[in-house]
Amino acid sequence: MDDFTNYTWVLSAHLIGVILWLGCLIAVYWLLRIHTHTPKDAQDQLTLMERSLAMVMDLAATVAIGCGLVMALTHNSTHPTTSLFGAPGAGWFHIKLTVVVLGILSVHGLVRARVGRFSRGDLKKKMPAWPWTVLLVSIVLVVLLVKLGPIWFKPAS
């Protein structure tokens, strides 16, 4: 297989991982939001659904991050030996990574911690509303940076 075919497979796996990751993250977040408002007999079922989706969320995040790192480290620009971390005009990529880590991964961690707490029956703290805003803003920024970042940060010729 040639490099383009390998890249296409890794990109496909990355996109599938991202879609599953964000889909599960959104679903688990909203299940947690309604969890404390449901009758006691439904809470056990919600806990099972939250834990199952959280497992898929973790696996999908691992695939997305792993494939994203492979693509970044094997990036072919005008300098074939340079990864995307040091490529000219890759400032957009560093901003994207910052948004993913501070925005999406922080919400992921908060959701995962709350799933664990709710599984143990600790329902004292409700799921806050602010992670929803952080997640949505982060997703929009990542999409804009991936699509327009290379144009915005194009090195001067």
Residue, then its C-alpha position, 0 to 999 in steps of 0.5 A: m500500500d502506498d502512503f496515500t492509502n495508509y493516510t486515508w485509512v488513518l484519517s477514516a479511523h480518526l474521523i470515525g473515532v471523533i464522531l463516536w467520541l463526540g456522539c457518546l460524550i453528548a449522549v452521556y452528558w444529557l443522560l447525566r443531566i436528567h439522571t438526578h431528576t428521574p424516579k429511583d427505579a429508572q436510575d439503575q437503568l440510566t446508570l447502565m446506559e451511562r456506563s456503557l456509553a462512557m466505555v464506547m466514549d473512552l474507546a472512541a477517544t483513544v482511536a481519535i487521539g491515536c490516529g490524530l497523533v499518527m497523522a500529525l507525526t507523519h505529516n508530509s509538508t514541503h519538509p517531509t522529515t517535519s511532523l505537523f508539530g514543527a511544520p511551517g504554518a502549523g500554528w492552527f494545529h497547536i491552537k486546535l490541540t489546545v482547544v481539544v485538550l482544554g475544551i473537549l478532554s476536560v468535559h470528557g474527564l468531568v463526564r467520566a468522573r460524574v459517571g463514576r460518582f453516579s454509579r456509586g449512588d452519589l447523586k448529591k451534585k447535579m451535572p452542571a450546565w456549563p460543560w455543554t457550552v464549553l463542548l459546543v464552542s470547542i467543537v465549533l473551534v476545532v472544525l473551523l481550525v481544521k477547515l480554515g486554519p491552514i488558509w489562515f496560517k499559511p506561511a508567506s511565500 
